[in-house]
Amino acid sequence: MANRDPRETLIGWLNDAYSMEKGQVQVLENHVKDAENQPEIHRKLAEHLEKTRMHADFVKDCVERLGSSTSTMKTAMGNVAGFFQGRSTGASPDELVKNALSDYAAEHFEIACYQALIVAARALGETQVVSVCERILQDEEDMARWFQQRLPMVVQQYLGQEAYAGGGMGSTGGSYSGGGMGSSGSGRL
């Protein structure tokens, strides 16, 4: 049962998405820095950081088109959460693995949010909001697939470095054959 006007609910959810994107900017800025020695990861994260900034602008435009403004409180909370999340793995030797895990999870959370926004906007006849959210959703799905494909490599690289540094674990020349993160097989962490 809805507690308030559906249009106000949509605006509130768009504000949540705006806050989420602003928080992700903070996280990605740190993760880009963390990946400086991994050119492919660094490039892809930097590219996604720019898209995330654009996503925030697109969502803000949607809120304003609906006659409202972005919530200062939600934006501040998103920025603070992003600040701490982005720095939470900085002291960890396996920061690239932990960053990849959190980024992969964040992409799926964003996918779910934009899917819900699309349904709500469509129900209210807000075709411009639907169009914007569908474009953002595509970017988030593309990035989630990229993380799914790269996560095994990031884990293997880290384990290989650990094996080399520790002198244990034997050969690191094996290859990952478990498929993606969602496949059956040895893709579990």
N, C-alpha and C positions, 0 to 999 in steps of 0.2 A: 504494500500500500504506500503510495507516494505521500510524503509529508508536506511538500511544497509545490509550487508551480514548476512544471517540467522544464520550462525555459530557464528558470533560475537554477534548476539542477544542472542543466547543460552548461550554463555559465560557470557554475561552481566547479564542475568537472574540467572545463577548459582551464580554469585557474589552477586546478591541481596539476594538469598537464604542463602548464607554463612553469609552475614551480619545479616540477620534475625535470623539465628540460634545463632550467637554470642550474639546478643542483648537479645535473650530469655534466654541464660545462665545467664546473669546478673539478669534478672527478676526472674527466677526460684530460683537462690541462695537466694534472699530475701524472696521469698514466702515459701521456705523450712524452713527458720528461723521463719517466722511468724506462721507456723503450728506446731511448736515444741510441743504444748500441745494437738495436735490432731494426735495421732499415725498413724492412717490409712492414713490420708491426707499427713502427713509428709513423710511416707514411699513411697507413690505413687509419690509425687512430687520429692523426692530425686532420685527415680528410673528414672523418666522422665528427670530430670536434666542430669543424666549420658547419657541417650540416646540422648539428645539434643547436648551434647558435641561430641558424636560420629557422629551425623548427620552433624555437622559442619565439622568434619574431612573428612567424606565421600564426602561431596559436594566440599570441597577444593581439594580432590583427583581427582574428576571429572574435575574440572577447569584445574588442572595441566595436566591431561591426554589429554586434548584438546589443550595443548601447551600454556597455559596462566598461569597467577597467580592471586591470589585473590587481590581485590582492597583494598589498604590500607585506602583510603578515605571512601569507603562504610563500611568497617569493623569498622573504628573509629566511624562513624556516628551511626551504629547499636549498638555499645557498649555504646555510650553516651545516646542514646534513651533508651536502656535497663536499664541503671543505674538509670535514672530518673523515668522511668515507674515502676521499681521494688521498688522504695522508695516512690512512690506517695501516697500509702495508709497507710504508716507506722504509722501516727498519728491518724488514723481513728479507732474508736472503732469497726466498722464493717469491718475491714480489710480483714478477711477471706472471707466474702461474695464478697467484691469488687475484691479481688485477684481471686476468682473462676470465676467471671464474665469476667475479663480481660483475664484470662488463657483460658477460654472456647472460647472466641472470637479469641484469638491468634491461637488456634488450627485450627479453621475454616479458618483463613487467610492462615495458613501454608498448609492446605489441598488444597486450591485453587491454591496456588503457585506451589505445587508439581504436581497437575493435569496438569497445563499449561506446566510445564517443561517436563513432560512425553510426552505430545502431540508434543512439539517442538523437543525433542530428537528423538522420533520415526520418525518424518517427515524427520529428517536429517540422519537417519540410525545409530544413536549413541546408540547402544543396551546396552552398559555398563552403560551409564547415565540413560537410561530407567530403568534398573534393580535396580540401586541404589535408584532412586527416587521412584520407586514402594515400595521398602522396607521401606523407610522413610515415605511415604504416609500411609502405613499400621500402623506404630507406631502412627502417628498423628491422624488417624481415631480412633484407639483404645483409645487414651487419650481423644479425644473429647467425645467419648461415655461414658467414665468414668466420665468426668465432668458433662455430661448430667444427668447421674444417681445420682451423689452426690450433685449437686447443690441444689435440694430441701431440702436435709438433712442439708446442711450448713446453708441455710436460716432459717429453722425451729430451729436449735440449737441457732442461733443468736437471733431470736425472743423470744425463750424460756428464754434465759439469760436476755434479756431486760425486759421481763415480770416479771421475778423473781426479778431482781434488782429494777425495778420501782414499784413493788407491784400491777401493774394494769394488764390488759389483761386477767385475769382469768386463767383457766387451760391451760397448754401447752401440754397436753397429746394427742391432736388430731393428726391425721396422714395425710400426704400428699396423695391426691388421684387424682391429676390432670395429672398424666402421666409425660412424659419428657418435656424438654424445647420446643420441636417443636410440641407437641401434641395440639389438640384442648382441651380446658378446662381451668383450672385455673393455668396453668404453667407460666403465665405472671408475670413479675416483675414490 
